[in-house]
Amino acid sequence: MPIFTEDECLLIGYYMGDNREDTILNLEEMSEYISSDESDLDLLTSSAVYKLTQITDEQFNAMSDDFFPDFKE
């Protein structure tokens, strides 16, 4: 199973859908609006989408808590 970076987790958390497929679609839709000067965001999005395609729905559901930051008081 691929390892998601902290930045990928934050991005996925922001564009999280109801399931893995919806999340992938949300990220792909967002990527259409990335401008040419946002190459870092484009690479990050591509990497996150690729990794999401490499896991199962069950794996996605099991790790969905990892996609949100840990807000400790």
N, C-alpha and C positions, 0 to 999 in steps of 0.2 A: 504494500500500500504506500502511495506517495506521502511524503511529509510536507505539510503546508507551512509556509513561513508565517510569521506574525502578521505581516502586511497582507498576505493572501487571505488569512482568516478574517481580518478586519474588512477587507473588500467584499468577501463572500457574505459576511454578516450584514453588511449594508445592503446588498442586493439579494438577500435570502428570499427565496420563494417558498411555496408550500412544500416543495420537495426538491430533489436534486435536479431533475429536468427543468423545473421552473427557474431554479437558481442559475443554471447554465444559460437558459434563454434570456434571463434578465441581464446577465453579464454580457452576452453577445449583443443584445440590443443597445446597452450602454456603450459598448465599444465602437459602435457606429458613429458616435458623437465625439470620440477622442480626436483632438486636433493633432496636426503633424508635430507640434512642439511639445506634445505630451507623450513622448516615446517611452518614458519610464512607466507611466500608467498603462500604456498599450502592452508592454511586455509583461507587466504584473497581471493584467487581465487575461492575456493569452495563457500564461502559466497556470493561473487559477482554473481556467476553463479546462485546460488539458488535464490537470490533476483530477478535476471533478469527473471527467469522462473515464478515468482509470479506476474509480472506486464504484462499489455497488450502492444501491439505495440503502441497504441495511447498514453499510459502513458509514454512509453519509448521515443517517439518522443517529447512529451511535456517537458520532463526533460533532453533532450540530452545536453542542454547548461550547466547543472549542472555537467557534466562529464569532463569539462575542467576547469583548474584553472583560476582564475580571475587575470589577469596580469594588475595590476594598475601601472601607472607611478608615 
